[in-house]
Amino acid sequence: MMKRTWNLILSCLALCGILFFTLPQAYAYFTTYVAGRGVKEINLSHETKIEEDIPGPLQKSVTVILEEGSQPVYVRVLAIAPTNTTLTYTPSKGWSQGNDGYFYYESYLSEQETSTTSLLIAIEPDQENTPTEFNVVVLSESVPVEFDEDGNALSPNWDKAIQIERGGRS
């Protein structure tokens, strides 16, 4: 009887040893759980700012600048003035006027090209009712650049306009 008990105990220990060494592999085989640690920050935002200069009386020169660390963006600009004034645009290289009143910068801003060329806006008030002071608001809109699978930039989708910035007084 004692020999039988020892055989039973040794058999149980052997079975426990086999289970102990093979259960983790079997458990790993039948599970799909994966754990990871660490943090990787991804910046998908973009920030631009308008720099305005006053080169002469009733003139405003506008440049749009991409903030450091921002993703590439396309830019367009629109100036809004009181009804009794006329705005005359003198675009430098890279700017073109759209059918909607906006001026579009032809290439996108990125870490390599962080600012547009200047866009000169002249303000011509109505001679009869010239106000002594008025505002010309410059709006800048930007949309992120989307790339195809070969890394080529796609045309901008202005329905996704995200950012609007305001200029100063003139």
C-alpha positions in Angstrom: 0.0 0.0 0.0 2.8 2.4 0.8 4.5 1.7 -2.5 1.2 2.4 -4.3 0.8 5.8 -2.4 4.4 6.8 -3.4 3.7 5.9 -7.0 0.6 8.0 -6.9 2.4 10.9 -5.4 5.3 10.7 -7.9 2.8 10.4 -10.7 1.0 13.5 -9.5 4.3 15.4 -9.2 5.3 14.4 -12.7 1.9 15.5 -14.1 2.2 18.9 -12.2 5.8 19.3 -13.6 4.7 18.6 -17.1 1.8 21.1 -16.8 4.0 23.7 -15.1 6.5 23.6 -18.1 4.0 23.3 -21.0 1.0 25.4 -19.8 2.6 28.8 -20.5 3.4 27.8 -24.1 -0.1 26.4 -24.6 -1.6 29.5 -23.0 0.4 31.7 -25.3 -0.6 29.7 -28.3 -4.3 30.2 -27.6 -4.3 33.9 -26.8 -4.0 36.9 -29.0 -3.3 39.5 -26.2 -0.4 41.8 -26.8 0.8 44.4 -24.4 3.1 47.4 -25.1 4.6 50.2 -23.1 5.9 53.6 -23.9 4.7 56.9 -25.4 5.2 58.3 -28.9 3.7 61.7 -29.5 2.3 62.3 -33.0 1.7 66.0 -33.9 -1.0 66.3 -36.6 -1.8 69.9 -35.9 -0.8 72.9 -37.9 -0.4 76.5 -36.8 0.1 79.5 -39.1 0.4 83.2 -38.3 0.0 86.4 -40.3 2.8 88.9 -40.4 1.6 92.3 -41.5 3.8 95.2 -42.5 2.7 98.8 -43.4 5.1 99.8 -46.3 3.3 103.0 -47.1 0.2 105.0 -46.5 -2.9 102.9 -47.0 -0.9 99.8 -47.8 -0.6 96.5 -46.0 1.9 93.8 -46.9 0.9 90.3 -45.7 3.0 87.2 -45.2 1.8 83.9 -43.8 4.3 81.9 -41.7 4.1 78.2 -40.7 4.9 77.6 -37.0 7.7 75.3 -36.1 6.7 71.7 -35.7 3.5 72.0 -37.8 2.6 69.7 -40.6 2.6 71.0 -44.2 -0.3 73.2 -45.2 -1.8 75.0 -48.2 -2.7 78.7 -47.5 -5.2 81.2 -48.9 -5.8 84.9 -47.9 -8.7 87.2 -48.1 -8.9 90.9 -47.1 -12.1 92.5 -46.0 -12.6 96.3 -46.0 -15.5 98.7 -45.4 -18.0 99.1 -48.2 -16.7 102.6 -49.2 -13.2 101.4 -50.0 -11.6 99.4 -52.8 -8.8 97.0 -52.3 -6.1 96.5 -54.9 -3.9 93.5 -54.7 -0.3 93.3 -56.0 0.7 89.6 -55.6 4.4 88.6 -55.6 5.6 85.3 -57.0 3.6 82.3 -55.8 0.2 84.1 -55.3 -2.8 83.8 -57.7 -6.3 85.1 -57.4 -9.2 82.6 -57.2 -12.7 83.1 -58.5 -14.0 83.4 -54.9 -12.0 86.5 -53.9 -9.3 84.6 -52.1 -5.6 84.7 -53.1 -4.1 81.3 -53.1 -0.4 80.5 -52.5 0.6 78.0 -55.2 3.0 75.8 -53.2 2.4 74.5 -49.7 4.3 75.6 -46.6 6.5 73.0 -44.9 9.7 72.8 -42.8 11.6 73.5 -46.0 9.5 76.6 -47.0 8.1 78.1 -43.9 6.6 81.3 -45.2 4.8 82.8 -48.2 6.1 85.6 -50.3 4.4 88.9 -49.5 1.0 90.0 -50.8 0.6 93.7 -51.1 -2.8 95.1 -50.4 -3.5 98.8 -51.2 -6.6 100.5 -49.8 -8.3 103.1 -51.9 -11.0 105.0 -50.0 -14.0 106.6 -51.7 -13.1 110.2 -52.2 -16.5 111.5 -51.1 -16.8 109.7 -47.8 -13.2 109.1 -46.7 -13.3 107.9 -43.1 -10.5 109.1 -40.8 -10.1 105.6 -39.4 -11.2 102.1 -40.6 -10.2 98.5 -40.3 -9.0 96.1 -43.0 -9.2 92.6 -41.7 -7.0 89.9 -43.3 -8.2 86.3 -43.1 -5.8 83.4 -43.6 -7.1 79.9 -44.0 -5.0 76.8 -44.2 -5.6 73.1 -44.8 -3.2 70.2 -44.2 -1.5 68.8 -47.2 -2.5 65.2 -48.1 -0.1 63.0 -49.9 -0.7 60.0 -52.2 1.0 56.6 -51.8 4.0 57.8 -53.8 4.5 60.9 -51.5 3.2 63.4 -54.0 1.1 66.3 -52.7 -2.6 66.2 -53.6 -4.6 69.3 -54.5 -6.0 71.1 -51.5 -9.5 70.4 -50.3 -10.8 73.8 -49.1 -13.9 72.3 -47.7 -11.7 71.2 -44.8 -10.6 74.7 -43.9 -9.6 74.5 -40.3 -7.8 77.7 -39.2 -8.8 81.3 -39.5 -6.6 84.1 -38.3 -7.2 87.9 -38.1 -4.9 90.7 -39.0 -4.4 94.0 -37.3 -5.6 97.5 -38.0 -4.7 99.7 -40.9 
